Amino acid sequence: MATLKHLSSKNADYGAAEQYLTFEHDEFTGRPVLDEQGRLVPRQDYRISSLNCGGEDFAVACMRANLRYGKNQRREDVKSLHYILSFDPKDGPDHGLTMDKAQELGERFCAEQFPGHQALVCTHLDGHNHSGNIHVHIVINSLRVAEVERKPYMDRASDTQAGAKHRCTAAAMHHFRAEVMELCQEAGLYQIDLLGGSRNRVTEREYWAQKKGQLALDKDNAAQGKPPTRLLCGGSRRRKISDG
């Protein structure tokens, strides 16, 4: 059952994000774990990559972009956003989910859902309290460095513009959770209903019933010359989010 969590940070030190991802931290205090010599302890196993950084270090690329657009210069500005995609612990033994596969899925999700943003994607093998769940951290600069195509949840012109900032609205999170469900279903992984609040896994029959409804809606919209509409089903609730 993949879940998606979201955090925001006003920390101007973008290097701190990479440090958290690559070195051991206390799961309760969030502070770095030090060895007997007072040195940081590297995490034993992880995968990490960067997107849209132009070959530069993530922190350097973010600071250059902030200066170029004159953004994220105030203490109260949200500098980065942190999304955590956690997979079901049983996806490993039951479906062959590996760290490499999870990293691939995380990079795909990041590229599709946060285009135009500088990002770090890092996969860890274990969760809190040694739960055994593979999870992917996605950290993005809140500033967008390239113009992107409009997505269904975007309701402002600035949501697509370079030099504007990412907004994690309720509609955006609804969209992201729907995309997580789609991602896991396509990858053959366990998944729960992230939209209706149900802790029950979504069955294959339920998933394809929703998929069939989306295809029918797309066909009907096209026939009537209407803009594309995203049909999102959650439990007994149903919503439409229009691209128009």
C-alpha positions as CSV (number, residue, x, y, z in Angstrom):
1,M,0.0,0.0,0.0
2,A,1.9,3.0,-1.2
3,T,1.3,6.3,0.7
4,L,2.4,9.8,-0.1
5,K,3.4,12.4,2.6
6,H,4.4,16.0,2.1
7,L,6.6,18.4,4.1
8,S,7.8,21.9,3.4
9,S,11.0,23.6,4.6
10,K,12.1,27.2,5.1
11,N,15.7,26.1,5.5
12,A,18.0,28.0,3.1
13,D,20.6,25.3,3.4
14,Y,19.7,23.1,0.5
15,G,22.7,20.9,1.4
16,A,21.0,19.9,4.6
17,A,18.4,17.9,2.5
18,E,21.1,15.9,0.8
19,Q,22.8,15.3,4.1
20,Y,19.6,13.9,5.6
21,L,19.2,11.6,2.6
22,T,22.7,10.2,2.6
23,F,23.7,10.1,6.3
24,E,22.1,8.4,9.3
25,H,19.6,10.5,11.3
26,D,17.8,9.7,14.6
27,E,14.2,8.8,13.6
28,F,12.7,10.6,16.6
29,T,14.8,13.8,16.9
30,G,15.8,14.2,13.2
31,R,19.4,15.0,14.3
32,P,22.4,13.5,12.5
33,V,23.9,10.3,14.1
34,L,27.6,10.7,14.9
35,D,30.3,8.1,15.4
36,E,32.7,8.0,18.3
37,Q,34.9,10.6,16.6
38,G,31.9,12.9,16.1
39,R,31.7,12.3,12.4
40,L,28.6,11.8,10.3
41,V,27.6,8.2,9.7
42,P,26.8,7.4,6.1
43,R,23.6,5.4,5.4
44,Q,24.4,1.8,4.6
45,D,22.3,1.6,1.4
46,Y,20.5,4.1,-0.7
47,R,20.0,5.2,-4.3
48,I,20.1,8.9,-5.2
49,S,19.9,11.0,-8.3
50,S,19.2,14.6,-9.3
51,L,16.9,16.2,-11.9
52,N,17.1,19.5,-13.8
53,C,20.3,20.5,-12.0
54,G,22.4,21.0,-15.2
55,G,25.2,18.8,-13.9
56,E,25.7,20.9,-10.8
57,D,25.3,19.9,-7.2
58,F,21.6,20.2,-6.1
59,A,22.3,22.9,-3.5
60,V,24.4,25.0,-5.9
61,A,21.8,24.7,-8.7
62,C,19.0,25.7,-6.4
63,M,20.9,28.8,-5.0
64,R,21.8,29.9,-8.5
65,A,18.2,29.6,-9.7
66,N,16.9,31.5,-6.6
67,L,19.4,34.4,-7.3
68,R,18.5,34.4,-11.0
69,Y,14.8,34.9,-10.3
70,G,15.1,36.8,-7.1
71,K,13.1,34.3,-5.1
72,N,13.5,32.4,-1.8
73,Q,15.6,35.3,-0.3
74,R,13.4,35.9,2.8
75,R,13.5,33.8,6.0
76,E,9.8,33.1,5.8
77,D,9.9,31.8,2.2
78,V,9.3,28.0,1.7
79,K,12.6,27.0,0.1
80,S,12.0,23.3,-0.6
81,L,9.3,20.7,-0.5
82,H,9.7,17.1,0.5
83,Y,7.5,14.3,-0.7
84,I,7.8,10.8,0.6
85,L,6.5,7.8,-1.4
86,S,6.4,4.7,0.8
87,F,5.6,1.3,-0.5
88,D,4.0,-1.7,1.1
89,P,6.5,-3.8,3.0
90,K,5.1,-6.9,1.3
91,D,5.8,-5.5,-2.2
92,G,9.4,-6.8,-1.9
93,P,8.6,-10.5,-1.2
94,D,5.3,-10.6,-3.0
95,H,6.1,-8.5,-6.1
96,G,9.8,-8.3,-6.3
97,L,10.1,-4.6,-5.5
98,T,13.8,-3.7,-5.2
99,M,15.5,-0.4,-4.4
100,D,16.5,0.0,-8.0
101,K,12.9,-0.5,-9.1
102,A,11.6,1.9,-6.5
103,Q,14.2,4.5,-7.5
104,E,13.1,4.2,-11.1
105,L,9.5,4.7,-10.1
106,G,10.4,7.7,-7.9
107,E,12.3,9.3,-10.7
108,R,9.4,8.8,-13.1
109,F,6.9,10.2,-10.6
110,C,9.2,13.2,-10.0
111,A,9.7,14.0,-13.7
112,E,5.9,13.6,-14.4
113,Q,4.5,15.4,-11.4
114,F,7.2,18.1,-10.7
115,P,8.5,19.1,-14.2
116,G,10.6,22.2,-14.3
117,H,11.8,21.8,-10.7
118,Q,15.3,21.0,-9.6
119,A,15.0,17.8,-7.5
120,L,16.7,15.1,-5.5
121,V,15.3,11.6,-5.7
122,C,16.6,9.2,-3.0
123,T,15.4,5.6,-2.1
124,H,15.9,4.1,1.3
125,L,15.5,0.4,2.1
126,D,13.8,0.7,5.5
127,G,11.3,3.0,7.2
128,H,10.8,4.1,10.8
129,N,11.0,1.4,13.5
130,H,12.5,-0.9,10.9
131,S,9.1,-1.4,9.3
132,G,10.9,-2.9,6.2
133,N,9.2,-0.7,3.7
134,I,11.1,0.7,0.8
135,H,10.4,4.4,0.4
136,V,11.5,7.2,-2.0
137,H,12.2,10.8,-0.9
138,I,11.6,13.5,-3.5
139,V,13.0,16.9,-2.5
140,I,12.3,19.8,-4.9
141,N,13.3,23.4,-5.0
142,S,10.1,25.4,-4.5
143,L,11.1,27.5,-7.5
144,R,10.3,26.3,-11.0
145,V,13.2,26.9,-13.5
146,A,11.3,26.0,-16.7
147,E,7.9,26.6,-18.1
148,V,5.7,23.5,-18.0
149,E,2.4,22.3,-19.4
150,R,-0.7,22.9,-17.4
151,K,-2.0,20.1,-15.2
152,P,-5.6,19.5,-14.2
153,Y,-5.2,20.9,-10.6
154,M,-3.5,24.1,-11.7
155,D,-5.8,27.1,-11.4
156,R,-3.3,30.0,-11.8
157,A,-1.3,31.1,-14.8
158,S,1.8,31.2,-12.6
159,D,1.5,27.5,-11.9
160,T,3.1,26.8,-15.2
161,Q,5.6,29.6,-15.4
162,A,9.4,29.6,-15.0
163,G,10.4,31.7,-12.0
164,A,7.2,30.9,-10.1
165,K,6.8,28.7,-7.1
166,H,5.2,25.3,-6.6
167,R,1.9,25.4,-4.7
168,C,0.9,22.2,-2.8
169,T,-2.8,22.8,-2.7
170,A,-5.5,20.3,-1.7
171,A,-6.3,19.8,-5.4
172,A,-2.6,19.1,-6.1
173,M,-2.3,16.5,-3.4
174,H,-5.5,14.9,-4.6
175,H,-4.0,14.7,-8.0
176,F,-0.6,13.3,-6.7
177,R,-2.3,10.6,-4.7
178,A,-4.3,9.5,-7.7
179,E,-1.1,9.3,-9.7
180,V,0.5,7.2,-7.0
181,M,-2.4,4.8,-7.2
182,E,-1.9,4.7,-11.0
183,L,1.8,4.2,-10.7
184,C,1.4,1.3,-8.3
185,Q,-1.3,-0.4,-10.3
186,E,0.8,-0.2,-13.4
187,A,3.8,-1.6,-11.6
188,G,1.8,-4.5,-10.1
189,L,2.2,-3.3,-6.5
190,Y,-0.2,-3.3,-3.6
191,Q,-2.2,-0.1,-3.3
192,I,-4.9,1.3,-1.0
193,D,-7.5,3.9,-1.8
194,L,-5.7,7.2,-1.1
195,L,-8.6,9.3,-2.2
196,G,-11.5,8.0,-0.1
197,G,-9.7,7.5,3.1
198,S,-10.1,3.8,3.0
199,R,-7.3,1.6,4.4
200,N,-8.4,-1.3,2.2
201,R,-6.4,-2.1,-0.9
202,V,-7.9,-1.3,-4.2
203,T,-8.8,-4.4,-6.1
204,E,-7.8,-4.9,-9.7
205,R,-11.5,-5.0,-10.6
206,E,-12.1,-1.6,-8.9
207,Y,-9.1,-0.1,-10.6
208,W,-10.1,-1.1,-14.1
209,A,-13.7,0.0,-13.4
210,Q,-12.3,3.4,-12.7
211,K,-10.0,3.3,-15.8
212,K,-12.9,2.3,-18.0
213,G,-15.0,5.2,-16.7
214,Q,-12.1,7.6,-17.5
215,L,-11.8,6.3,-21.1
216,A,-15.5,6.7,-21.6
217,L,-15.4,10.3,-20.2
218,D,-12.5,11.2,-22.5
219,K,-14.4,9.9,-25.5
220,D,-17.5,11.8,-24.6
221,N,-15.6,15.0,-24.0
222,A,-13.8,14.7,-27.3
223,A,-17.1,14.1,-29.1
224,Q,-18.6,17.2,-27.6
225,G,-15.5,19.4,-28.1
226,K,-15.0,19.8,-24.3
227,P,-11.6,20.1,-22.6
228,P,-10.2,16.9,-21.0
229,T,-11.5,16.1,-17.6
230,R,-9.9,13.9,-14.9
231,L,-12.2,11.5,-13.2
232,L,-11.0,10.6,-9.7
233,C,-12.8,8.0,-7.7
234,G,-12.3,7.6,-3.9
235,G,-14.5,5.2,-2.0
236,S,-18.1,6.3,-2.5
237,R,-17.0,9.8,-3.5
238,R,-16.4,10.9,-7.1
239,R,-14.9,14.2,-8.3
240,K,-14.1,15.7,-11.7
241,I,-11.2,18.0,-12.2
242,S,-11.2,19.8,-15.6
243,D,-8.2,20.9,-17.5
244,G,-10.1,23.8,-18.8
